[in-house]
Every structure is written in structure tokens, then in C-alpha cells.
Amino acid sequence: MNAAEMLRRGLIELAAAFALLTRLPVHRLRLPRLTVPAEAVWAYPIVGAAVGAIGGAVYWIAHSLSCPPALAALCALVAMILATGALHEDGLADFADGLAGDSKERSLSIMRDHEIGTYGVIALLLSLAMRATAITLIAEPRAVMAALIAADAASRLSAVLIMAALPPARSDGMSASVGSPTAGLAAIALGVTFVIAWLLLPFGVALLLIVSAGVSAIVLGRVALTRLGGQTGDVLGASSQICECLALIVLVSATSR
């Protein structure tokens, strides 16, 4: 495969990642579909970085229009949610509700139910509150832009790590349709995430974001393996949300020193 073919292949995989994880109109590029969707997981952190950049840009615009940081932070979150179609928030809510199940089958059934329960509402409120508060505390537009890009890249890495480590909990659903990526692709995703973070943040802080992705993947992966016997799309969405919160907490601590 020559350089031109490799570049075209990379663009196809990148477009596939955007098509899966966002509502951005990448279908207009009319690129071929991947026969093995898992090959695109290396690009998930890039998708996260793009979503973070959208949120950062909206925050910057709102700030320039004299909006207070708290209101600008909410505008940024709305933009990011619209960009992803609330895909990860939906996963977090479903996974939280599924924890109420007393068996694997019951938990999976609850997670597939479109109605939201008490655990899901609480999880969503906490996630939104933590992210909005963190953005408000960072405050300075340039720092918010860097924080959202790096944190969202790390959040998608956490999902990739779980996909590579755990089998699907069921034979259908989004995660099962994507498949399990190889350890090599997960390693590439990790490298891409670190490069994105390092370009924007000090080396030590970038390293901490990688650690936050690993911690969220280990914790959520352990819970998912124990309660569900594997991972699902909801588990991946929950891990992304939790990692984003954890990464933003790290960045708030770093900027407050």
C-alpha cells in the first residue's frame, strides 16, 4: 500500500469514526464504508478533540459577547451535546439505570429500555454539573479550548481501552456491530490522545489525562464485567462521560496552581 492509498484509508477510517460518534454531516463526503468498523477506533480521540473544539469555540464566542463564565459553559455543553446527538449522555443514563438490575439479563434489559430512571437522571445531572462547573472554574477562553479538546480526546480513549479489553456483553447493539479492536489499534489511539494533549498542555498534565482515561476504563470495565459479563455501547458512553469529568477535574487542579 503506497502513501496515497494509506492516506485515503486513513480518511475513510476517520470519517467512519465521525459518522459513528457524532451527528456531523460526514456522509456528504461519500467515502466508502468500512467493512471492519473497529479499524476506525484509532481516530476516536480525534473525534473527541473535534467535539471539544466545537465546545471551546462556542465558549469563546459567548465569552466575547460578555456572557459570564457559567452561562458560556452551559452554551459550550449544549453545542457539544448537539454535535454528538447526546450519544454519550444517553449511554451514561442507561448504564446508571442498569445498575439497579439484580442479574445480567435484567440489567441489560433495563439498559435497552428507552425510559430513564432515577439513577440515570442523577448520573446525568452530576455529569452536566461537574463539567459546567469545571469549565466555569477554568474560565479563560484559551484555557477552556485546550481543556475541552484534551479532555474529550481522553474520554474517547477510555472507550477504546474498554472495547479492546472486554468482549461485547450481547451479540447485537452498537458495540457488537463495531467489533473488538486489536491491542495495536488501542495503542495507536493512546498515542494520538497523548499527542493531542501534549500539544495543548504541559507534559505532566497530558500524562495525567492518559492516566484518567486508564482509571475510568479500569473502573467501568470492572463494573461492566462483573454486572454484565462484558461491554456495551452504553458502557462505552458512560466511560467517556466519567473520564471527561475526571479529566476536567485534573485540568481545574492544574490551572489553579
C-alpha angles and dihedrals in degrees: 000000000000127000094266092052091047091051092049090048091050091051091050091051092046091051090048090053092051092046092053100041103034144036092232112131098251090140087079088072087069094213120164117268120249116253089207107039093189089071088075097060093097086069096052093094089053089054089050091050090052092051089048090050090054090052092045092050092051090048090050092050093047091048091050088054088058096255112156114251094255093055092043089051091055090049089052092051092049090052092050092047091050090049092055098033088239087287096148095039089054090051092050093051094047093047092049091050090048091061087073091067117106094211140027092256093048093047092050090048092052091048090054092051111102093215117095121228136201095275091050093051092049092048092050094047092049092047094049093044094049094048094045091047093048093050090047091052093049087049102160107106097225091049092046091052092051092044095051094046093049096040094049092048089052091047092059090047089060089058091050091052091053091047090053095045104042134047120235112276091221137023096243135044134074098299094048091049091053094048133209118306122222122253088250093059090047089052090052090051089051091051092048091051093050093049091051092049094044092052089058106030141037115280095251094050091047089052091051090055090055088050091051090054090050093047094050091046092050095046097043092039091053092049092046093049092049098043103030107019092239144355135303135184089267091055090052092049091049092050091051092052095046092047091050090053092047093047092050090050089054090050093048089053091048095049094046094061 
